[in-house]
Amino acid sequence: MHIDILTLFPEMFSGVLNTSIMKKAQDLDAFSYKTVNFRDYTESKHLKVDDTPYGGGAGMVLSPQPIFDAVDAIKDKQGKKPRVILMCPQGEPHSQAKAEELAQEDHLIFLCGHYEGYDERIREHVVTDEISIGDYVLTGGELGAMVVMDSVVRLLPGVLGNASSAPEDSFSNGLLEHPHYTRPRDFRGMQVPEVLFSGNHAKIDEWRHKQSLKRTYERRKDLIEQRSLTDQEKQWINEWQND
């Protein structure tokens, strides 16, 4: 996978993308990235990339010309049809399912905006996806792009090392992840559940599934409402409701 990042602040990305799992992914040739300052593409003699909005109003709006030209140049160089992702509070909420979908792509372009917003023609004619990381407003799209990139890159083959790690993450099966324990078995009188020492993998899997469902039921009932429950899951929920 190759990722191009259109941003006015390329220096923001070096720390995040060159450490930890993101660095490992590059070392494995699982992905590469390039930051592109779209100010380099402006035709303005004053290097402007924004202007006042037609009809009046507060703030400045990103102009279409620099972004159109930057995306066209990237497409010409890569020779691929990329997914072009606009980081925007109006976009669809990011999810594990979206990360898994994007992880199947060969080329992604992230647009990180600033100021009041984008000229609408950018949305209509350049962008393929609009993503939000939450119902709040950030200074720019860079932090959101880093979040989405991290969630996608860690899913690329070989990046996590343990192939079972990603499928067991929270949200991968629509539920929050089950509790984890490690040594010591007894810590300040707090015991690890006995079932984890049973050696019965079917029982352990059942315990983890039940705990995952319970944690989701207690913390994220909206996920339960979206789920097609099995008879066993319905029985467990009825037990908790009656407690």
Beta strands, then each sheet from edge to edge (+ up, - down):
strand 1: 2-6
strand 2: 32-36
strand 3: 50-51
strand 4: 61-62
strand 5: 83-93
strand 6: 107-111
strand 7: 117-118
strand 8: 129-132
strand 9: 186-187
strand 10: 190-191
sheet 1: 2+ 1+ 6+ 5+ 8+
sheet 2: 3+ 4- 7-
sheet 3: 9+ 10-
end
